[in-house]
Amino acid sequence: MIKEGLKAPDFTLPDGAGNQVTLSELRGRKVLLIFYPGDDTPVCTAQLCDYRNNVTEFTRRAILVVGISSDSPESHNKFAEKHELPFLLLSDQKKSVAGAYDALGFLGMSQRAYVLIDEEGTVLLSYSDFLPITWQPMRELLARIDAS
């Protein structure tokens, strides 16, 4: 994973509606990038729904949540609608952003990982889970955010 304290690599990716989202344009607020392997798979669905169920905790901390996987914008749009995900899902089909953040697993898929970026674009926290079927419990993530 990208090291904490480094500048977050800038990127531009399409969201589920095909709009281009550029990380540097989100400066001025904290951004939590959530890397995950794929839409509508059992573990990824549970993971993203966990973030959905806790979105008020991120909003209260002025953090914008952004999911990233290599699925298409159309897949993201359907996935977000089906599970009522209230945050951006970005399509990294070339896996260039996952690569830039060192979030690719040994099979070439995105790891289950997160990166918290501060208002100036510096990585505050980074984490990836070694096991592809788990993710850090929300209480641990929120405790790390509060301590940063």
N, C-alpha and C positions, 0 to 999 in steps of 0.2 A: 504494500500500500504506500501511497504517497506519504512522505514524512510531514509530521506536524511542524509548523513554523515556516514552511515553504509557501511561495506564491502559488495560488491555485491556477493551473493551466486554463486559459480562456478557451471557449468553444462556442460553436453555434450549431444547434440541432433542432429538428422539427418536432413540434408537439403533436398531439393526436388530431388536431385540426389542420395540420400542415403549416402552422405559423412558425417562423424561425425564432428561436429563443437563444440569446447570447448571454453567457454568464456575466461578462463585464457590465452589461446593461442592468444587472440586478444589484450592483454595488450600492452600498448605503443600507443594506439589511443583511442579516445572516441568512445563509442558504445551507440547507442540509441535502446533500446529494445522496440518494439511495440507489446503489447499484444492485440489480437483481437479474437472475438468468432469463426469465421469460414470463410473458403474460399467461394467465389462466392455467398455470400449473398448480398443483395442490399446495406446495410449500410457498411459492411466490405469492399466491393468492392470500394465504394466511398471513404472510409477512406484510404485504401492502395493506391488508385490512386492519392489521394491528396498528400501522401508522395512521390509517383513516380513523380508527377508534380513538386515537390519542391526538388527533390534529389540534384540538383546543390547547393541549399542553405546549405544542410548538407555536401556535398563534400567540399564546400568553407570553412566550419568550421572544416574540417578534422574529420567528424563524420561518422562512419559506421552505417547504418540503418539495423536492423535485426527484421523481423516480427516473432511472435511466436503465434501459435494456436495449438489446439489439433487435427487438421486434419492430415491425413497421408502424408508422403513424396510425394506420387504419386499425391495426391490432390493438394499439394503445387506446384508441378512441372507444372501441367496443369493450375492452377490459375495464376502462374507467367508468363507462356508463353502467355496465353490468353490476359492478361492485360499489358504485357511488363513491368513487375516489375523488376527494375534493382538492387534489393537487396536480401539478403538471406531471405528465409522463413524457419523456423525451426519447426519441428514436436514434440510437447509436448503431445503425446497421453495419457500418464499417468497423465498429469496435475501436475507433480511434480515441474516443474520450476515455473509455475503460482502460485502454492501453496507456494513455497519458497519466492516468491516476494510479497506474499499476494495480488495476482491479480485475485483471483477467486471470481466470483459473487455468489449471493445467490442460483442460480440454478446449481452451480457447473461448469459453463462455465467460460472461461476467460473473465475478464472485458475488456472494451475498455480502455487501459492504456498505459503509457510509463514510461520508466526508463532510464535516461541518466547516464552513468557510465564513470568516468574519466580514464585517461591513467593508473592509478595505481590500478583501480578496486574498487573505492569508488563511492557510489551513490551520484551524484550531484543534480539530480532532480527526483522527482517521482510524478505521477499524474494519477488518474483514474476518469473517468466520471461517475457520479451517474446515469445518464440516459443512457440506453443501446443503444440508437439510435443516440447519438451525440458523438463528440470528440472535443477536444480543437482546436479552429481555429489555423491554421498554423502560422499566424502573432503573436499570443500570445505565442505559443511554441517557435518560433524563438527569441522573445523578452526575454523569460525566459532563453533560452540558452545563449544569448548574455550577460545577467546580471549575469550569474553564474561564 
